[in-house]
Amino acid sequence: MNQKDLRYYSAIVLILAVATAVGVWQLVRQQEEIEEDLLEFAKVTALNIPPQMVESLQGNESDLENPQYRRLKTLLMQAIAIESEAKFAYVFGMRPDGKLFFYADSEPVTSPDYSPPGQVYEEAKPQDRMVFVNGLPQAFANTDSWGSWISVEIPIVDESGSRVIASMNMDISQSSYYQRIIFSGMVPLLIGILFVLVLFIIRRLSLKDEMILNQRAVYLAITAHDLKTPLTAIKWTAEILQESLKSSENSIKENLTAITGACQEMFTFIDDLASASKTNTGNLISSNREKVDIGELTKKIVANMGILVNKKKLSVDFDVDDGLIVMGDPNALRRGIANLVSNAVKYSTLGGKIEICAKNENGKLVLSIKDAGMGIPKDELQKVLVGYYRAKNARLSGIPGTGLGLYYAKKVAEAYRGSISLSSEVDKGTTATMTLPLAP
C-alpha cells in the first residue's frame, strides 16, 4: 500500500471513528435531555395540583360528581394537549395494602383507555411504588397492557411536606422515545458517511486524472522510443551514402529511397504524437478501425528496416499466408508489429536469421517473429512486458533501449482482444507471438 492509499484509508477510519463517537455522545445526551424535559414538564403540571385538591377526593366513583375531580381531569387533559409526545397523564394514589389506584387520568370517558376513579392499577411495578416510599421524582421504562412506555412520576406531598399523598405520572411511547434517540445519534454518523462519500468521489476523480496523465506520459515515451528506429536508419543510410557517392547511380537511388521511407515513418509517428497531445483521454491506442492486411504490413515493416537488416547482415525468412485481415488502427498495428521486428533485428547476432510466420489458426491470426539472438532469461519473460523493464543481459550488452517496445505491442494486441506471448532461451534466441482475431 502506497502513502496515498494509506492517507486515504486513514482519513476514512478517522472520519467514521469521530462520527461514531459523536453519534454515541449525541445518543446519550438526547436520552438525558428527553427524560429531563419530560420530568420538568411533569413537575410543572404537578405544581398546578394543590394537595387540597387530591385530599378532597375519595378515590372511588363518587368522585365523578366532585368539582375537584373534574378540575383535576381537565388539568391532565390540558397537559397532554401541550406535551404532544405524551400519551397519558394520570394521578395515582396508594391504599394501605400497597395497591395503586387512579384518582384521575387524561382520557375522555368515551376512550377505551379511560380509567375511572378508584380503579386499581393491577400491573403496578415496584418502581411505581418507589415515589411513595422515597418521595423522589423518577423516570423508567415500563410495559403494561396499554403498551411500552417511558414513565415519569412526580410526588405530590401534603401541606406539611412530610407525606406523599399521590404521584403525578406521565407516559411517552418507547418507540417515539427511541426513534428520537436513534435519529439524533444517526445524524453525526450520516454526516460522516457523507464526508466519506465525498472523499471517495474526489479520490476516484483524482485517480482518473492521474491515470490519464500516466497514459499520456507512457504514450509520449513510447513514441520517443519508436522515433529512434527510423532515425537510426536515416543515420546509417546517410553513412552509406557518404561511402557510395562514387558508386553506381542505382545504389544512391536505393539509399535515398530508404531515407524517404524512414522519414515518412517519422512523419507518421509525429502525427500520432500530435493527435495524442490534443486529446484529454491519454489513450495509447486510437479508436480508428480499418481493414489491415497483416502480411503486407509486416513485409513493409521489414522493408523499411532494410538498412538495419543489411547493416547486421541478417537474413529474413517469410512464411506468411495471404488474406490475413485484421480490423484495427493501421498505425497502431504497424507500430506494435514494428516493435517486435525491431527487437528481433536489434538483439540478433551479426549474420543471424529472423523467421517471420503469419498463419490463420481457427479464425485467429498467429504472427510469430523468431530471432537467434541473445535471448531472455526465463525468470524475466513476463517482466519485459510490463514497461520500462529490460532483461539484465540486454542492459549489460550496451544495446540502447527503454523497455517500452514489448509493452506497447502488448497494449496493441489487448486493444483488439488479442495477446502477446514470449518464449526464449538465453544465447539461442527469442520468439515473440502476437495473436489477434481475424476480420470475418
N, C-alpha and C positions, 0 to 999 in steps of 0.2 A: 504494500500500500504506500503510495507516494504522499508527500507532505500536503498536497492539495486535498486529496481524499481524506487524510487524517483530520485536517482542519474542518472539512465539510461534515464528517460524521460526528466529530466532537461538538460542533455547533448544534447539530440536531439533538444530541444527547443532552446538552446543556439547556437548550430551549424547552425540551419536554420535561426535564427534571425540574426546572424552575416553574413551568406551567403546572406540573403535578403538585409541587409543594404549595404554590399559591392557591390551587384549587382545594387542597385539603384544608389549608388555613381558612379559606373563604367558607368552606362547608361547615367547619366547627363554629366559625364566627356567626354564620347565618343561623345555625341551630340555636346558639345562645341568644341571638337577637330576637328570634321569633318567640322563644319562651319568655324572655324578659318583657317584650311588648305585650304579650298576652297577659302576663302576670300584672303588669302595670294597669292595663285596661280593666282587668278583673278587680284590682284594688280600688280603682276609681268608682266602679259600679258598686262595690261593697260599701264604700263610704257613703253612698246615697241611700243605704238601707239602715235606718236607725234601729238600735236594739229594741226600742219600744214597739216597733212595727212587728218584729219577729215574736216578741214576748206576748203580743196581743192575740197571736194565732194559737189554735188548739192542736193543729197537726192532724186534722181529720176533715171529713167532707162538710162539716158545719162551717168551715172557713169560707166556703163558697159564697156565703152571704155577708161575709165580713168585708167592709170597705178597705181595710188594710191589706187583705189578701189581693183584692183587685188592683190596688195601688202597686203592690209588690210585683204582681204578674205583668202589669203594664211596664214597669221599670225594666224587667228582664227582657221583654219583647223589644223595647227600645234599644237595649244594649246589643241584642242580636242584629238589629237593623243597622246599627252604627258599625259594629265589627263584622264585616261581610264574611270573613273566613270562619267565624264561629258558627257551629251548627246548633248547639244547645247552651242555654244558660238556666241554672236552677239553684235553688237553695235547699240544702239538706239540714235535717235535724237528727239527733241521735237519742233513742229511747234508753232507759236504764238497762235494758238487756243487751245493749250494744248494736241493736239494729238501726240502720239508717232509713229515713223516710223523707218524702218530698213535702216541703212546705208549699213550694210553688215552682213552676217551670215556665219556659218561654213559648211553649207550644199552644196553638189555639185549641179550644175544646174539641173541635172537629177533626184535629190531626190524629192519625193512628198512633203517633208517638207521645200523645198527651198523657201526663201522669197526674191524677187528681191528688189533692192534698191528703196526706196521711198514707199514701201508697208506699209500701216498704220496697227498698231497693235490694232485692234478693241477691244481686250479683256483686254486692259491695266487696271490695278488696281490702286487705289490711291498710294499704295506702290511703284509702278513702276515710278511714277512721283516725289516721295519724294526726290530722288537723285538729281533731277534738282532744287529742292527748297532749301534743306539744304546742299547739296554738301558732304554728308556723305556716306561712304560705308555701305551696309546693306545686311542682309540675311533674307529671309522669305519664308514661304510655299505658293505655288502658284498653281492654277489649271486653265487650259485653254483647248482649243480643241486639243492641241497636247498631253496633259496628265497632270499628277500631279508632281510637281517639288519642289525642294528646290532651290530657285533662289538667286544668289548673284549679286549685282550691284556696280560697282566702277565708281565714277565720272571721266570724262576726262575734264579738265579745259583748258581755253585758256592760251596763253603765259604769260599774266599778272597775271593769277591765281585768277581772280576776277569773272569769269563766267563759269558755267558748260555748255559745248558745246555738250556733248554726255555722254552716260553711256556704260561702258563695262560690259556685262551681261554673266553669265554662269549658266547653269541649270544641276542639277543631279536628277535622278529619286527618288521620295519619297520612293518607295518600296525598292530600294537599300539602301537609307539613313536609313530607319527604320530597315531594316534587320541587318545592321551593328550595330546599337544601341542596338537592342534587343539581338543580339548574344553576344555582349560584356557584357550586363547585365546578360545574362543567364549563362555565364561561371562560375562565382562565385557560383551561385545557384546550378548548376550541380555538382560542386566540393563538395558543402555542402551536397547534396543528396548522393553523392558517399561516403562521410565520414559516413553519417547516415547508409547507406547500410553495410559498413564495420563494424560499431558498432553493427548493428543488427545481422550480421553473427557471430561476436565474442560472442555476448550475447547468441545466440542460442547454440553455441558450449559449452559455459560455463554452461548454464542451463542443457544441455545434460550430461556433465561430472558430474555436481552436482547431477543430478537425479540418475545416475549410482552409485555414491558414497553413496547416501542416501539409494538406494535399497539394496546395499550390506551390509550397516550398519544394516538395518532392518532385512535382512536375517540372519546375524550373531546373532542379538538379539533374533530372533525367535528360531534359533537353540539352543542357550543357554537356552532359556525358555523351549524348548522341552526336553532337556537333563535332566532337573530336575525330570521329571516324572519317567523315568527308574532308576535314581539314588535313588529316594525316595523308589521305590520298592525294590531295592537291599538292601538299609539300613534296611528297615523293615523286609525283608526276613532274613537278617543276624541276626537281633534281635530275630526273631522267632526260627532260628536255634540254637541260644545260649540257648534258653529256652527248646528246644526239643531234645537236644543231648541225653537225656536219654530215649526219646520216641522211637516209632517204627521206623524201617528202612524205611518203606513206607513214613512216614511223612518227614523224612530227604530227601528222594529222590524227593518228590514233591517240597520241598523248593529249592533244588538245581536246579530243572527244571525251577522254576520261576526265579532264579538268572540268569541262562543261557539265558532265553528268554529276560530278561531285558538287559543283556549285549549285546545280538545280536541287540537289538533295538538301543542301544547306538552306536554300530559299524556302523549301517546304518546312523544314524544322523551325525556321524563323517565323513563318506564317502560323504554325501551330502555337508557338510561344506567344505571339501577339494575340491570338484568339483566346488563349488561356488567361492572359492578363486582363482581358476585357470582361471576363465572367466573374461572378461572385460565388460560384459554386466550388471552384477549385477542382473540378472533376479531372481525373487523369485521362479518361477515355471519352472522346466525343460521342454524342448520341446519333451521329450520322450513320446511316445504314445503306450500303450498296452491295451489289454482287461483285465479289472479288475472286478471280481465278488464282488460287494459291500457288499452283505450279508455275504459271507465268510470272507471278510476283516474285517467287523465290529465285527464279532464273535471272530476273532483272537485278535483284539484290546482289547476287553473286557477280554479275557482270559489272555492276558499279564498284565492286570491291576488287576488280581485276588487277589493279596496280598493286594492292596489298598482297593478293594471292601470288602474283608473279614475283614480288619482292622476296617472299619466303619460299619461292619455288614449290608451291603446293599444287597438288592435283585434286580436282573436284570431280567426283563421280555422281551422276544424277540417275535416280530411278523414280521418276515422277509420272503418275497417271494423268491422263487428260481429263478435263472437265471437273476438277476439284473446286467447286464453287462454295464460298462461304459468304454469308451476309454480315457485313460489318463496315467499320470506317476504314477505307483503304490506307490512310496514313498511319493509323494506329496499328493495323495488321502488319504493314510494311516495317514499321519501327520495331515491333515486337519480334518479328522473324529476323530482321536485320541484326538485332542484338544477339540472337542465338548464332547466326552465321559469323558475326564479328568476333564473338568469343572463340568459336572454333578456329578462325583464322589467327586470332591473337595468341592463343595458347598452344597452337600446333608447333611442333618442332620443325626446323628447316628441312624442306624436302618431303614433308609428310603428306598424308592423304586425308581428304574430307569426303565423307559419304553422305549424300542427301537423298532421303527416301520419303516419298509422299504417296499414301495409299488411301483408298476408300475401304474402310472396315466397318461393315454393318451400319452404313449411313453416317459414319463419322470420319473426319479427316484425321489421319495419324501422320504427322510430319516429324521425322527424326533426323537430327543432324549430328553425325558422329565424327569425332576427330581422333587423332593418335597423339595427343599432346601430353601435358604433364599430369592431367587428371586431378580429381578432387578427393581428399580423404573421406572415407565413409561417414565418419562422425560429423562432417561438416556439410554433407549433401543438402540437408534441409535448411541449414543456416544461411547458405548463399542465396536462398530465395527470399529471405526476409527483407533485404535492403540495407545498403551501406555496410555489408559484410563481405569480406573476401577471404577465401581459403588461405591458410597460413603459407602453403608453398607458393601461391600466386603472389602474396605480399613479398616474400623473400626473393622472388625471381627478378624483381625490378621492373616488371611489365606494368605500365601505368593502368589505373582503373579506379572506379568509385564504388563498385559493388551494387550498382543500380540497374545494370543491363538485364540480368535474370529477373530481378524484382519487377521491372516494367513488363517483360514478356509474360510473367505470371499474371499480372493485372489485366493484360490484354486478353489472355486466354479465359480468365474468370469472368471478364465482362461479357463474353459471348458463351457462357455456360460450358466452358472447356477447362482444360487443366494443363499444367506443366509438370513433367517428371524428369528426374535425372538418374542416370546410372554411370558409375565411373570406377576406374581403378588407377591408382597412382602410377605415373610413368607409362601408362598404356593408353590413356585417353578417356574421353567423356562422351556420352550420348545424351543429348537433350531432346525430349519428345514433347511436342505440343499436340494436344487432342482438341478438335473443335467440331461441333455439329455442322454437317453439310447442309446447304440450302436444299429444300425439297426439289 
